[in-house]
Amino acid sequence: MACWSRSSTLVLLLTLASSHAFAQKHFSGPFVDFGANQEHVIGGSLIEGIDVLSEDTRTVFSAGVGYRYQFDMGLVMGASISKGWLDGDQDLGDEVLSVDWKNDSQWDWEVNAGWAFADRFHAFVFASEVTRKFEVDIANETINFSQTDEQGMLRIGIGGEAYLVRGLSARLKIGTGRADFGDVVTNIDVEQKVHLSAGLRFTF
């Protein structure tokens, strides 16, 4: 009888522990995300064989959706897509050439992997590709025309997320970006700048 009781108690404890672990998966499932970000924005146009560039740091407000899965051991893997809104207009002008870039939105695709611990915290690494489309006006002494150019940037970084209550969590990300211009000659050397993002996320 005592042996049966100990076995039953062990099974009960394991069942409760399993149920508790499942209940604590705060970072698993579909989610929506809202962020405020400081990002490196590059406008670029290929003009007479030269990639004419302008760069600046701008504020971007974003909204996105995604899905992630939290494994029993704590590993979290996911992906998301978001749209951002910004004042991405830039200009470059001198006595020889004038270039105006117009942009007000962007798309960002991200994959991430991390670890959930202490039931309420999630640390992760991420890689993303952000794309922006620019309407460009170009003029010099002999020409005046418009064109559409698209600029993409690969970004990598780290982040942390803290569960608050009822599916709501707060997150912070920091990273850097890289734009590849291949063998094309550019008018400036593009700097590597830090990207910052803070936001709220609701997991269903």
C-alpha positions as CSV (number, residue, x, y, z in Angstrom):
1,M,0.0,0.0,0.0
2,A,2.8,2.4,0.9
3,C,4.6,1.6,-2.3
4,W,1.5,2.3,-4.3
5,S,1.0,5.6,-2.5
6,R,4.5,6.8,-3.2
7,S,4.2,5.9,-6.9
8,S,0.9,7.7,-7.1
9,T,2.3,10.7,-5.4
10,L,5.2,10.8,-7.8
11,V,3.0,10.5,-10.8
12,L,0.8,13.3,-9.5
13,L,3.8,15.6,-8.9
14,L,5.1,14.9,-12.4
15,T,1.7,15.7,-13.9
16,L,1.4,18.9,-11.9
17,A,4.9,19.9,-12.9
18,S,4.3,19.2,-16.5
19,S,1.0,21.2,-16.4
20,H,2.8,24.1,-14.6
21,A,5.6,24.2,-17.2
22,F,3.1,24.3,-20.0
23,A,1.2,27.1,-18.3
24,Q,4.4,29.2,-18.1
25,K,5.0,29.3,-21.8
26,H,4.5,33.0,-22.1
27,F,6.5,33.3,-25.3
28,S,4.7,30.8,-27.6
29,G,2.0,31.4,-30.2
30,P,0.9,34.2,-32.6
31,F,1.5,37.8,-31.6
32,V,1.1,41.4,-32.6
33,D,3.9,43.9,-32.0
34,F,4.0,47.7,-31.8
35,G,7.4,49.5,-31.7
36,A,9.1,52.9,-31.7
37,N,12.6,52.7,-33.3
38,Q,15.7,54.7,-34.1
39,E,17.0,53.4,-37.5
40,H,19.7,54.1,-40.0
41,V,18.1,55.2,-43.3
42,I,20.0,55.2,-46.6
43,G,18.7,56.8,-49.8
44,G,20.5,55.7,-52.9
45,S,20.2,56.1,-56.7
46,L,22.4,54.8,-59.5
47,I,23.3,57.8,-61.6
48,E,25.8,57.6,-64.5
49,G,27.5,54.5,-63.0
50,I,27.8,56.0,-59.5
51,D,25.6,54.9,-56.6
52,V,24.7,58.4,-55.1
53,L,23.9,57.9,-51.4
54,S,22.5,59.9,-48.5
55,E,22.2,58.6,-44.9
56,D,20.6,59.7,-41.7
57,T,19.1,58.3,-38.4
58,R,15.3,58.5,-38.3
59,T,12.4,57.6,-36.0
60,V,10.3,54.7,-37.2
61,F,6.9,53.6,-35.7
62,S,6.1,50.0,-36.5
63,A,3.3,47.5,-36.3
64,G,3.7,43.8,-37.0
65,V,2.5,40.2,-36.7
66,G,4.4,37.0,-36.1
67,Y,4.5,33.5,-34.6
68,R,6.9,31.8,-32.3
69,Y,7.2,28.5,-30.4
70,Q,8.6,27.9,-27.0
71,F,9.9,24.4,-26.5
72,D,9.7,22.6,-23.1
73,M,13.4,23.1,-22.4
74,G,13.0,26.9,-22.9
75,L,14.2,27.4,-26.5
76,V,12.1,30.0,-28.4
77,M,12.1,30.3,-32.2
78,G,10.0,32.6,-34.3
79,A,9.5,34.9,-37.3
80,S,7.6,38.1,-37.9
81,I,6.8,40.8,-40.5
82,S,6.2,44.4,-39.7
83,K,5.4,47.7,-41.5
84,G,7.0,50.9,-40.4
85,W,6.1,54.6,-40.9
86,L,8.7,57.3,-41.0
87,D,9.8,60.6,-42.5
88,G,12.4,59.1,-44.8
89,D,12.8,62.1,-47.1
90,Q,16.4,63.1,-47.8
91,D,18.2,65.4,-50.2
92,L,21.6,65.9,-51.7
93,G,22.5,69.0,-53.7
94,D,25.4,71.0,-54.9
95,E,26.2,73.2,-58.0
96,V,26.5,70.1,-60.2
97,L,23.8,67.6,-59.0
98,S,20.5,67.7,-57.1
99,V,18.9,64.5,-55.7
100,D,15.7,64.3,-53.6
101,W,14.5,61.0,-52.1
102,K,10.9,60.7,-50.9
103,N,9.9,57.8,-48.5
104,D,7.4,57.3,-45.8
105,S,7.2,53.6,-45.1
106,Q,9.2,50.3,-45.0
107,W,8.8,46.6,-44.5
108,D,10.8,44.4,-42.1
109,W,11.1,40.6,-42.2
110,E,12.7,39.0,-39.1
111,V,13.7,35.6,-37.8
112,N,14.9,35.1,-34.2
113,A,15.9,32.5,-31.7
114,G,16.3,32.8,-27.9
115,W,15.8,31.3,-24.5
116,A,13.0,31.8,-22.0
117,F,14.0,31.6,-18.3
118,A,12.7,32.6,-14.9
119,D,9.2,32.1,-16.3
120,R,8.9,35.8,-17.3
121,F,12.0,36.7,-19.4
122,H,13.1,36.0,-22.9
123,A,16.6,36.8,-24.3
124,F,17.1,36.4,-28.1
125,V,19.2,37.1,-31.1
126,F,17.7,38.2,-34.4
127,A,18.4,38.8,-38.1
128,S,16.1,40.9,-40.3
129,E,15.9,42.5,-43.8
130,V,14.4,45.9,-44.1
131,T,13.3,47.3,-47.5
132,R,12.4,50.9,-48.4
133,K,11.1,52.2,-51.7
134,F,12.1,55.8,-52.7
135,E,10.6,58.1,-55.3
136,V,13.6,60.1,-56.5
137,D,13.9,63.4,-58.4
138,I,17.3,63.9,-60.1
139,A,18.5,67.1,-61.8
140,N,21.8,68.5,-63.1
141,E,22.7,71.1,-65.8
142,T,21.5,68.9,-68.7
143,I,18.8,66.5,-67.3
144,N,15.8,66.5,-65.0
145,F,14.0,63.2,-64.4
146,S,12.4,60.9,-61.8
147,Q,12.8,57.3,-60.9
148,T,11.9,54.7,-58.2
149,D,14.7,53.0,-56.3
150,E,14.5,50.3,-53.6
151,Q,17.0,50.0,-50.8
152,G,17.5,46.9,-48.6
153,M,19.5,46.5,-45.4
154,L,20.5,43.4,-43.4
155,R,20.3,43.8,-39.7
156,I,21.5,41.6,-36.8
157,G,21.3,42.2,-33.1
158,I,20.2,41.0,-29.6
159,G,17.1,41.7,-27.5
160,G,15.2,41.0,-24.3
161,E,11.6,40.7,-23.5
162,A,9.8,40.7,-20.2
163,Y,6.3,39.2,-19.6
164,L,4.0,41.7,-17.9
165,V,0.4,40.3,-17.6
166,R,-2.3,38.6,-19.6
167,G,-0.2,38.0,-22.7
168,L,1.3,41.5,-22.7
169,S,5.1,41.9,-22.7
170,A,7.6,44.7,-23.2
171,R,10.7,44.2,-25.4
172,L,13.9,46.0,-26.3
173,K,16.3,45.4,-29.2
174,I,19.7,46.7,-30.2
175,G,21.5,45.9,-33.4
176,T,23.4,47.2,-36.4
177,G,22.8,47.1,-40.1
178,R,24.8,46.4,-43.3
179,A,24.0,47.6,-46.8
180,D,25.9,45.8,-49.6
181,F,26.7,47.9,-52.7
182,G,28.9,45.3,-54.4
183,D,31.5,46.6,-56.8
184,V,29.6,49.8,-57.5
185,V,31.4,53.1,-56.8
186,T,29.6,55.2,-54.2
187,N,29.9,58.9,-53.4
188,I,30.3,58.2,-49.6
189,D,31.4,55.4,-47.3
190,V,28.3,54.3,-45.5
191,E,28.7,54.2,-41.7
192,Q,27.6,51.3,-39.5
193,K,25.2,52.7,-36.9
194,V,23.3,51.3,-33.9
195,H,19.6,50.6,-34.3
196,L,17.4,50.8,-31.2
197,S,13.8,49.5,-30.8
198,A,11.4,49.5,-27.9
199,G,7.9,48.1,-28.0
200,L,5.0,46.2,-26.6
201,R,3.9,42.7,-27.8
202,F,0.7,40.8,-27.2
203,T,0.8,37.0,-27.5
204,F,-2.5,35.2,-28.1
